[in-house]
Amino acid sequence: MSPKNGHADHSPEKFVAEKIAPEKTMAEKSAPEKHIREKSHNQHHASVQRPEKCRVLAVVNQKGGVGKTTTAVNLATALAAVGMRVLVIDLDPQGNLSTGFGISRAARSVGSYEILFAEHRIEDVAVPTVVPGLSIVTATADLAGAEIQLVTEPRREYRLAEAIARSAVNYDYAIIDCPPSLNMLTLNALTAADSLIVPLQVEFYALEGVSSLMQTVQLVRERFNPRLAIMGVVLTMFDRRNSLSQAVTEDVRKFFGDQVFTTVIPRNVRISEAPSHGKPVLLYDLKSSGARAYMMLASEVIKREALVVAPAYTDEAVHNPSTTKAA
């Protein structure tokens, strides 16, 4: 307990250190001990203030290689670290989000394709990850053909929104990893989302293409999802030794203003290595600068979420989007 405010310490650092052991330690744990640790996790965070309903965050950028999937993996892990019940949805046919949690392609029998086309319930498709309180809807091989199939589907823009509305009731946050393009799958994510997180790599061409994304967001607000908001822009792969990084950071902050998160994700070898081991960087190396940066980002996300008063996310709003008023 904190001597200052009398509340339990829910910091990501404390939880990850205490509840999510490094792989070497986890391998030594028996199944009963693992169950006890997970039960302890639930009790430890019983007093966490949760959203009234599942909040849907889409991590989106039409450019590839900007740290989009890495941000989705580690932000979700950090939110789970403070006791949130988190769902991640792999909507990218490449399936890197699933790989980032150590789920092999052979183990992906059903996933995001099935909730889009077979109307599977999310609870029946989601599988647990190595992170307590975090489940994933994986990307299966069938998702590669979803773009073409969606063209002829009725209410094609609302397939994901309807799936979340009808069945994602046991989660505080659903985080969607979008494809690196503004296609029909991304449109489904934007229509389903409450807020967007936009990773931008700190490079010379950082702002190139951003105007197209902003125009798409505005069109989605007007036609499909009036509640859609941009929560923030997160700068990734920042190298403090590089003067260009400093210059680009200043340009992005001038362009987006307060929408840019204070936290900057550094270029860090541990972040790059973690996916090859099938785990978030918070599990791979908690003490790395990359892990600490993502924990700070999660803290910012929670603070920004606390300022948001979202309209009710109901079946009626999904099936009759014209009745939902923009905030």
C-alpha positions in Angstrom: 0.0 0.0 0.0 1.2 3.5 -0.7 1.9 5.5 2.4 0.7 8.6 0.7 -2.7 7.7 -0.6 -3.5 4.4 1.0 -4.1 2.7 -2.4 -2.4 -0.3 -3.8 0.5 0.3 -6.3 -0.9 -0.6 -9.7 2.1 0.6 -11.7 3.0 -1.5 -14.7 6.6 -1.9 -13.3 5.4 -3.4 -10.1 3.0 -5.8 -11.7 5.3 -7.0 -14.4 8.1 -7.5 -11.9 5.9 -9.4 -9.5 3.3 -11.2 -11.6 4.8 -11.8 -15.0 8.0 -13.7 -14.4 10.8 -14.0 -17.0 10.5 -17.1 -19.3 13.3 -18.9 -17.4 11.3 -18.6 -14.2 8.0 -19.4 -15.8 9.4 -22.6 -17.2 10.2 -23.7 -13.7 6.7 -23.1 -12.5 4.2 -26.0 -12.4 0.7 -25.6 -13.8 -0.9 -25.3 -10.3 1.6 -22.6 -9.3 0.8 -20.7 -12.6 -2.9 -20.9 -11.7 -2.2 -19.4 -8.3 -0.2 -16.6 -9.8 -3.1 -15.8 -12.2 -5.6 -15.9 -9.3 -3.3 -13.6 -7.4 -3.3 -11.2 -10.3 -7.1 -11.0 -10.3 -7.2 -10.3 -6.6 -4.3 -7.8 -6.7 -6.1 -5.6 -9.2 -9.7 -6.0 -8.0 -9.8 -2.3 -7.2 -8.6 -1.1 -10.6 -11.0 1.5 -12.1 -12.3 0.0 -15.3 -14.2 1.5 -18.2 -18.0 1.0 -18.0 -17.8 -0.9 -21.3 -15.2 -2.3 -23.6 -13.2 0.5 -25.2 -11.9 -0.2 -28.7 -8.6 1.2 -29.8 -7.2 0.8 -33.3 -3.5 1.1 -33.9 -3.3 2.3 -37.5 -0.9 3.7 -40.1 -1.0 2.9 -43.8 2.8 2.9 -43.9 4.6 -0.3 -42.9 7.6 -0.6 -40.7 6.6 2.2 -38.3 6.2 0.1 -35.2 2.5 -0.4 -35.4 2.4 -4.1 -34.4 5.1 -3.6 -31.8 3.0 -0.8 -30.3 -0.1 -3.0 -30.3 1.7 -5.9 -28.6 3.4 -3.9 -25.9 0.6 -1.4 -25.2 -1.8 -4.3 -24.6 0.7 -6.0 -22.3 1.2 -2.8 -20.3 -2.5 -2.3 -19.9 -2.9 -5.9 -18.7 -0.1 -5.1 -16.3 -2.2 -2.6 -14.4 -5.1 -5.1 -14.2 -7.1 -4.3 -17.3 -8.9 -7.2 -19.1 -7.4 -6.8 -22.6 -8.3 -8.3 -26.0 -6.1 -7.9 -29.0 -7.4 -8.5 -32.5 -5.0 -9.3 -35.3 -6.6 -7.8 -38.4 -3.4 -7.9 -40.5 -3.1 -10.9 -42.8 0.6 -11.0 -42.2 -0.3 -12.2 -38.6 2.7 -10.5 -36.9 0.7 -9.6 -33.8 -0.1 -13.3 -33.3 3.6 -14.1 -33.8 4.5 -11.4 -31.3 2.7 -13.3 -28.6 4.3 -16.6 -29.5 1.4 -18.2 -31.3 2.6 -20.3 -34.2 0.7 -20.4 -37.5 -0.1 -24.0 -36.9 -1.9 -23.1 -33.7 -4.2 -20.6 -35.4 -7.3 -22.6 -36.2 -9.9 -19.8 -36.0 -9.5 -16.1 -35.6 -10.4 -12.7 -37.0 -11.6 -14.1 -40.3 -14.2 -16.2 -38.5 -15.6 -13.3 -36.5 -15.9 -11.3 -39.8 -17.6 -13.9 -41.9 -18.8 -16.9 -39.8 -20.2 -14.7 -37.1 -18.3 -16.5 -34.4 -18.4 -15.0 -30.9 -15.2 -13.3 -29.8 -15.2 -15.2 -26.6 -15.3 -18.5 -28.5 -12.4 -17.5 -30.8 -10.1 -15.6 -28.5 -7.2 -17.6 -26.9 -5.2 -16.7 -23.8 -1.6 -15.4 -24.1 1.3 -15.7 -21.7 0.2 -12.4 -20.2 -2.4 -12.8 -17.5 -5.6 -11.0 -18.4 -4.7 -10.7 -22.1 -6.4 -12.7 -24.8 -5.9 -12.6 -28.6 -8.0 -13.2 -31.7 -5.4 -14.4 -34.1 -5.0 -13.9 -37.8 -5.5 -17.1 -39.8 -4.4 -17.9 -43.4 -8.0 -17.2 -44.6 -7.7 -13.6 -43.7 -5.6 -13.0 -46.8 -8.7 -13.3 -48.9 -10.9 -11.2 -46.7 -10.4 -8.0 -48.7 -11.9 -9.5 -51.8 -14.7 -11.2 -50.0 -15.8 -8.1 -48.1 -16.5 -6.3 -51.3 -19.7 -8.2 -51.9 -20.8 -8.6 -48.2 -23.8 -6.7 -46.9 -22.9 -4.0 -44.4 -19.3 -4.8 -45.2 -17.9 -1.8 -43.2 -19.6 -2.9 -40.0 -18.6 -6.6 -39.8 -16.0 -6.1 -37.0 -18.1 -3.4 -35.2 -21.0 -5.8 -35.1 -18.9 -8.7 -33.9 -17.5 -6.6 -31.0 -20.9 -5.2 -30.1 -22.5 -8.6 -29.9 -19.9 -10.5 -27.9 -16.9 -8.5 -26.5 -18.4 -8.1 -23.1 -15.7 -9.5 -20.9 -13.0 -7.0 -21.7 -12.0 -3.5 -20.7 -10.0 -2.8 -23.8 -9.9 -4.2 -27.3 -6.8 -3.3 -29.3 -6.9 -3.8 -33.1 -3.7 -4.2 -35.1 -4.6 -2.9 -38.6 -3.0 -3.8 -41.9 -0.4 -1.3 -43.2 -2.8 0.1 -45.8 -6.2 1.9 -46.0 -8.2 -1.1 -47.2 -11.5 -2.7 -46.3 -10.0 -4.4 -43.2 -8.7 -1.1 -42.0 -12.1 0.5 -42.7 -13.7 -2.2 -40.5 -11.3 -1.3 -37.7 -12.0 2.4 -38.0 -15.7 1.8 -38.0 -15.4 -0.4 -34.9 -13.0 1.9 -32.9 -13.6 4.5 -30.3 -10.1 6.0 -30.7 -7.1 5.7 -32.9 -3.4 5.5 -31.9 -1.1 6.4 -34.8 2.5 5.3 -34.6 4.9 7.5 -36.6 8.5 6.5 -37.1 10.9 9.3 -36.5 12.3 9.6 -40.0 12.5 12.1 -42.9 9.2 10.9 -44.5 7.3 10.6 -41.2 4.5 12.9 -42.2 4.2 11.6 -45.7 0.8 9.9 -46.1 -0.6 11.3 -42.9 -2.9 13.6 -44.7 -4.5 10.6 -46.5 -5.1 8.9 -43.1 -6.6 12.1 -41.7 -8.9 12.4 -44.7 -10.0 8.7 -44.3 -10.7 9.3 -40.6 -12.9 12.3 -41.4 -14.8 10.3 -44.0 -15.4 7.4 -41.6 -16.7 9.9 -39.0 -19.1 11.4 -41.5 -20.4 8.1 -43.0 -19.9 5.2 -40.5 -18.6 6.1 -37.1 -19.3 9.6 -35.7 -17.6 8.8 -32.3 -14.2 8.0 -33.9 -11.4 10.1 -32.3 -7.7 10.3 -32.6 -6.4 9.6 -29.1 -2.8 10.3 -30.1 0.3 10.0 -32.2 3.2 8.0 -30.8 6.7 8.6 -32.1 8.7 5.4 -32.6 12.3 4.4 -33.3 13.6 7.6 -31.8 17.4 7.9 -31.8 18.6 10.6 -29.5 22.1 10.5 -31.1 20.6 11.5 -34.5 20.0 15.2 -35.0 17.4 14.3 -37.7 15.3 12.5 -35.0 15.2 15.7 -33.0 14.2 17.8 -36.0 11.5 15.4 -37.1 10.1 15.2 -33.6 9.8 18.9 -33.5 8.0 18.9 -36.9 5.5 16.3 -35.8 4.7 18.1 -32.6 4.1 21.3 -34.5 1.8 19.5 -36.9 -0.2 17.5 -34.3 0.2 19.6 -31.2 -1.1 18.0 -28.0 -2.2 14.9 -29.9 1.4 13.7 -29.8 2.1 11.5 -26.7 4.8 12.8 -24.5 6.3 9.4 -24.4 8.7 8.6 -27.2 9.6 5.0 -28.1 13.3 4.7 -28.6 15.2 2.7 -31.1 16.1 -0.3 -28.9 17.6 -3.6 -29.7 15.5 -5.4 -27.1 12.3 -4.3 -28.9 13.6 -5.7 -32.1 14.7 -9.0 -30.5 11.5 -9.7 -28.5 9.2 -10.8 -31.4 11.7 -13.5 -32.4 11.2 -15.0 -28.9 7.4 -14.8 -29.2 6.9 -12.3 -26.4 6.4 -8.6 -25.7 9.5 -6.6 -24.7 8.0 -6.2 -21.2 8.5 -10.0 -20.8 11.7 -10.2 -22.8 13.6 -7.5 -20.9 11.6 -5.5 -18.4 14.6 -3.2 -17.6 15.2 -2.2 -21.2 14.5 1.4 -22.3 11.9 0.0 -24.8 9.9 -1.8 -22.1 9.9 1.3 -19.8 8.8 3.5 -22.7 5.8 1.3 -23.4 4.8 1.3 -19.8 4.9 5.1 -19.8 2.8 5.1 -22.9 0.2 2.9 -21.3 0.1 5.4 -18.4 -0.6 8.2 -20.8 -3.3 6.2 -22.6 -5.1 5.5 -19.3 -4.9 9.2 -18.4 -6.3 10.3 -21.8 -9.0 7.7 -21.6 -10.1 9.1 -18.2 -10.8 12.4 -19.9 -13.0 10.8 -22.6 -16.8 10.6 -22.1 -17.8 8.1 -24.8 -21.3 7.7 -26.2 -23.0 4.4 -25.4 -21.7 1.6 -27.6 -24.8 -0.4 -28.2 -26.2 -2.7 -30.9 -28.6 0.1 -31.8 -25.7 2.5 -32.5 -24.0 -0.1 -34.7 -27.1 -1.1 -36.7 -28.4 2.5 -37.0 -25.2 4.7 -37.1 -27.2 7.7 -38.1 -28.7 7.8 -34.7 -25.3 8.3 -33.0 -24.3 11.9 -32.7 -20.8 13.1 -32.9 -19.2 14.2 -29.7 
